Amino acid sequence: MRSFAVSQKREIKACKIEAVICDAMQTEELSNCLILAIGSGSGHIATHFAKNNAVTAADVENQLCTGEAVLNFVQLTDRHLPFQDASFDIVILNHVLTYVPDQLYTLVEFRRVLKPEGLCYVSMPNRLFPIDPHSKIPAIHYLPRHLYVKIIRQLTGGNEEICMRNYAEMIELFNSAGFVPHDYTVEVLSNPLRYHSGVRFRLPKWHRLSLISPTNIFILKKNKVQ
């Protein structure tokens, strides 16, 4: 995923992720947690959490450039995660799942490595938002997936698989993987200061905003019934 690994504004993004997780855990500060950051890229977000937690950064290749030695890096070589069951309190998937070939299997793996009371932070681009997040070209992502992926690969020079989903498809995916999804999209949009979103204006707390938001944010918890 090298072509999409970025380092700009990572601290702001990390603060937003932490604020959402803290809210979900009903705590003021995140500390002494075992955290798995998947698709860690440059490592800036993982390093932010490593200040007060034990963080494992995992990716298909090592692109860490933070200059920190506080991260345990694990290279992913196949779709099976090289971790024992119930190993982590928190799994972070910040704009990663969209580029995973088998999203359902991958989520089931994340569920496996989470502790019973653990949670997974997931953010994904919303296919219903009219501006494509990769090319910034309006509506190009509405093309058939194989054609869209071919065009994006030519534009970016990458070789990623891209599978964007709309809001309803995300919910269905999470449920199928054995998670109970808690949507934080509208909460973040309506409280930009609290969640460090970097936006200077507040949007109304209208739940249908999740359907058309450029990005959807979820906290996933294990479905205890399964």
C-alpha positions in Angstrom: 0.0 0.0 0.0 3.0 2.3 -0.5 1.2 4.7 -2.9 -1.3 5.6 -0.3 1.0 5.9 2.7 1.1 9.5 3.8 2.5 11.5 6.7 0.7 14.8 6.4 -1.6 15.9 9.2 -1.1 12.5 10.9 -1.0 14.0 14.5 -4.4 15.6 13.9 -5.8 12.3 12.6 -4.3 10.4 15.6 -6.0 12.8 18.0 -9.3 12.3 16.3 -9.0 8.5 16.5 -8.0 8.7 20.1 -10.9 10.9 21.0 -13.4 8.5 19.4 -11.8 5.5 21.1 -11.8 7.3 24.5 -15.5 8.1 24.1 -16.3 4.5 23.2 -14.3 3.3 26.2 -15.8 6.0 28.5 -12.4 7.2 29.6 -10.6 10.5 29.6 -7.2 9.1 28.6 -6.0 6.1 26.7 -3.2 4.3 28.5 -1.8 0.8 29.2 -3.6 -0.7 26.3 -2.3 -3.3 23.8 -3.0 -1.7 20.4 -2.6 -3.1 16.9 -2.3 -0.5 14.1 -3.0 -2.2 10.8 -1.7 -0.6 7.6 0.6 1.5 9.7 2.3 3.3 6.8 4.6 6.0 7.9 4.0 5.1 11.6 3.0 8.6 12.8 -0.4 7.5 14.1 1.0 4.4 15.7 3.7 6.4 17.4 1.2 8.8 18.8 -0.5 6.0 20.6 2.8 4.4 21.7 3.4 7.3 24.1 1.2 5.7 26.7 0.4 2.2 25.3 2.1 -0.9 23.9 1.7 -0.6 20.1 2.3 -3.1 17.3 2.4 -1.6 13.9 1.6 -4.0 11.0 1.8 -3.5 7.3 2.8 -5.4 4.1 6.1 -3.5 4.1 8.0 -1.4 6.5 7.5 2.3 5.7 8.0 3.6 9.2 9.7 7.0 9.1 9.0 8.5 12.5 12.5 7.9 13.8 11.0 6.3 16.9 12.0 2.9 18.4 8.9 2.5 20.5 6.9 0.5 17.9 6.9 -3.2 17.5 6.7 -3.7 13.7 5.3 -6.9 12.1 5.3 -7.4 8.4 2.2 -9.0 7.1 2.9 -11.8 4.5 -0.6 -13.3 4.0 -4.2 -12.6 5.1 -3.8 -14.6 8.3 -2.7 -12.3 11.2 0.4 -13.7 13.0 -1.1 -13.0 16.4 -2.7 -15.2 19.0 -6.4 -15.1 19.8 -7.5 -12.2 22.1 -4.1 -10.5 22.0 -5.2 -6.8 21.7 -7.5 -4.3 23.5 -7.7 -2.1 20.4 -7.3 -2.6 16.6 -7.0 0.6 14.5 -8.0 0.5 10.8 -7.6 4.0 9.5 -8.6 4.0 5.8 -7.1 0.5 5.3 -10.0 -1.9 4.8 -10.9 -0.4 1.4 -7.6 -1.8 0.0 -7.9 -5.3 1.5 -8.9 -7.9 -1.2 -11.0 -10.1 1.2 -12.6 -7.7 3.6 -14.8 -10.1 5.3 -12.0 -12.6 6.1 -9.8 -9.8 7.3 -12.5 -8.5 9.7 -13.0 -12.0 11.1 -9.3 -12.1 11.8 -9.4 -8.7 13.6 -12.3 -10.1 15.7 -10.2 -13.1 16.5 -7.2 -11.1 17.8 -9.4 -8.8 19.9 -10.0 -9.4 23.5 -13.6 -10.1 24.5 -14.2 -6.5 25.6 -11.9 -5.0 22.9 -12.9 -2.7 20.1 -11.9 -1.9 16.6 -11.7 1.6 15.1 -12.6 1.7 11.4 -12.7 4.6 9.0 -13.6 4.1 5.3 -14.4 6.3 2.4 -18.1 6.4 1.5 -18.8 5.4 -2.2 -22.0 7.5 -2.2 -20.0 10.7 -1.7 -19.7 12.2 -5.2 -16.0 13.1 -5.2 -13.6 10.2 -5.6 -11.1 10.2 -2.7 -8.2 8.9 -4.8 -8.4 11.0 -8.0 -10.7 13.9 -6.8 -12.6 13.3 -10.0 -16.4 13.6 -9.5 -18.3 10.3 -9.9 -15.5 8.3 -11.4 -15.8 5.8 -8.6 -19.4 5.0 -9.7 -17.9 3.2 -12.7 -17.8 -0.7 -12.6 -15.2 -1.6 -10.0 -12.7 -3.3 -12.4 -12.7 -0.3 -14.7 -12.4 2.2 -11.8 -9.5 0.3 -10.3 -7.7 0.2 -13.6 -8.0 4.0 -14.1 -6.8 4.7 -10.5 -3.8 2.5 -10.9 -2.9 4.4 -14.1 -3.4 7.7 -12.4 -1.5 6.9 -9.2 1.0 4.3 -10.3 -0.1 2.0 -7.5 -1.3 -1.6 -7.7 -3.8 -1.6 -4.9 -7.1 -3.5 -4.9 -9.8 -1.0 -4.1 -13.2 -1.9 -2.9 -15.3 1.1 -1.8 -18.6 0.6 -0.1 -21.6 2.7 0.7 -22.9 3.0 4.2 -25.4 0.2 4.1 -22.8 -2.2 2.6 -20.4 -1.3 5.4 -23.0 -2.1 8.1 -23.7 -5.4 6.4 -20.0 -6.3 6.2 -19.4 -5.6 9.9 -22.5 -7.6 10.9 -21.4 -10.5 8.8 -18.0 -10.5 10.5 -19.5 -10.8 13.9 -19.3 -7.2 15.0 -21.8 -4.8 16.4 -21.0 -1.4 14.6 -21.4 1.9 16.4 -21.5 4.8 14.0 -19.5 7.8 15.1 -19.6 9.7 11.8 -22.3 12.2 12.7 -20.9 12.6 16.2 -17.5 13.6 14.8 -19.0 16.0 12.2 -21.2 17.7 14.8 -18.4 18.1 17.4 -15.2 19.0 15.5 -13.5 20.5 18.5 -14.1 17.5 20.7 -12.9 15.1 18.1 -10.1 17.1 16.6 -11.5 16.8 13.1 -9.7 19.9 11.8 -13.0 21.3 10.5 -13.9 24.8 11.5 -17.6 24.5 11.4 -20.2 22.2 13.0 -22.7 20.2 11.0 -26.1 19.4 12.4 -26.6 16.2 14.3 -28.7 14.6 11.5 -28.2 10.8 11.3 -28.7 10.7 7.5 -25.3 12.6 7.1 -23.7 9.2 7.5 -25.2 8.2 4.1 -23.4 10.9 2.2 -20.4 11.7 4.3 -17.0 11.5 2.5 -15.8 9.3 5.3 -17.6 7.0 7.7 -16.2 6.3 11.2 -17.1 3.3 13.3 -16.3 1.6 16.5 -16.8 -2.2 16.2 -17.4 -4.4 19.2 -17.7 -8.1 19.3 -21.2 -9.6 18.9 -21.5 -11.6 22.1 -24.2 -13.8 20.6 -21.8 -15.4 18.1 
